[in-house]
Amino acid sequence: KIVDKKVAKRTAIQETVIDPVRSYNEILVIGGKSTVRTVYTIPQFTIPDDKILVIELVEKNGGRHQTIRVENSDIVAAKVINELKIK
């Protein structure tokens, strides 16, 4: 989702949810002490300088959550993949 970078008290917050277009190696259950790599593709978009992209990973029936904050400068510096080769 895309959210405001700085939010003052008593200010309306606007969020835009972005759903993945495709996924590769999407796993719903990950065993303990294991590693999994999943690739998600999302539509091309532009983030204003006063907003950030927030990626949230939530544990089902648990309390552990991971949040990744991506700024516009990170996306501009990212490598473009024109063709995703999936075997």
Backbone torsions as a table, in degrees:
resi	resn	phi	psi	omega
1	LYS	NA	156.2	178.1
2	ILE	-106.8	125.9	-177.0
3	VAL	-130.6	167.2	177.2
4	ASP	-69.1	143.5	178.1
5	LYS	-66.9	-52.9	-179.3
6	LYS	-118.3	133.2	-179.7
7	VAL	-123.2	119.2	176.9
8	ALA	-79.3	160.5	177.9
9	LYS	-64.9	146.3	179.6
10	ARG	58.3	39.8	178.4
11	THR	-118.5	141.2	176.6
12	ALA	-69.9	137.0	-179.6
13	ILE	-107.2	131.5	178.9
14	GLN	-112.6	125.4	178.3
15	GLU	-121.9	141.1	176.1
16	THR	-119.9	117.4	-178.6
17	VAL	-85.5	133.9	179.2
18	ILE	-117.3	121.0	179.5
19	ASP	-94.6	144.0	178.3
20	PRO	-64.9	145.7	177.0
21	VAL	-84.9	-44.8	179.3
22	ARG	-140.2	162.7	174.1
23	SER	-142.3	151.6	177.6
24	TYR	-125.4	128.8	179.2
25	ASN	61.6	43.9	179.4
26	GLU	-74.0	120.9	-178.2
27	ILE	-114.8	130.6	179.3
28	LEU	-90.3	-28.6	-179.8
29	VAL	-126.4	128.2	178.6
30	ILE	-117.3	125.5	-179.6
31	GLY	-68.7	161.0	179.3
32	GLY	-62.9	143.0	178.3
33	LYS	55.3	35.8	177.8
34	SER	-122.4	164.7	-179.0
35	THR	-123.2	135.8	179.0
36	VAL	-135.8	140.3	176.0
37	ARG	-118.1	124.6	178.8
38	THR	-124.6	140.4	179.4
39	VAL	-112.9	127.5	175.8
40	TYR	-115.5	136.8	173.5
41	THR	-108.5	137.4	179.3
42	ILE	-123.5	157.6	-179.3
43	PRO	-62.6	153.7	177.9
44	GLN	-68.2	137.1	-178.2
45	PHE	-153.8	168.6	177.8
46	THR	-119.5	137.3	177.9
47	ILE	-108.4	124.4	174.1
48	PRO	-62.1	157.6	-176.8
49	ASP	-63.8	-22.5	-178.9
50	ASP	-92.4	9.5	-179.9
51	LYS	-128.0	162.4	177.7
52	ILE	-135.1	157.2	173.7
53	LEU	-92.6	127.1	180.0
54	VAL	-114.1	122.6	177.1
55	ILE	-108.0	123.8	-176.9
56	GLU	-115.7	130.4	173.8
57	LEU	-112.3	124.3	-173.1
58	VAL	-121.0	133.2	176.9
59	GLU	-80.7	128.7	179.7
60	LYS	-70.2	132.3	-179.6
61	ASN	53.9	35.2	-179.7
62	GLY	-144.7	178.1	-176.4
63	GLY	-108.2	-0.1	-177.7
64	ARG	-90.4	127.1	179.1
65	HIS	-132.9	142.7	176.6
66	GLN	-116.9	136.9	178.4
67	THR	-125.9	128.6	177.6
68	ILE	-114.4	125.2	-179.3
69	ARG	-105.6	123.1	-177.9
70	VAL	-119.3	124.4	179.0
71	GLU	-93.6	167.0	-179.0
72	ASN	-58.2	-39.0	-179.0
73	SER	-63.5	-32.1	177.1
74	ASP	-67.7	-39.7	-179.5
75	ILE	-71.1	-39.3	179.2
76	VAL	-62.9	-36.0	-178.9
77	ALA	-83.4	-3.7	-176.6
78	ALA	-73.2	154.0	178.4
79	LYS	-81.6	132.8	-179.9
80	VAL	-85.7	132.6	176.2
81	ILE	-108.6	107.7	-177.9
82	ASN	-75.5	-34.0	-177.2
83	GLU	-135.9	121.1	178.5
84	LEU	-94.3	109.3	-178.0
85	LYS	-88.6	113.1	-179.4
86	ILE	-115.1	125.3	180.0
87	LYS	-86.3	NA	NA
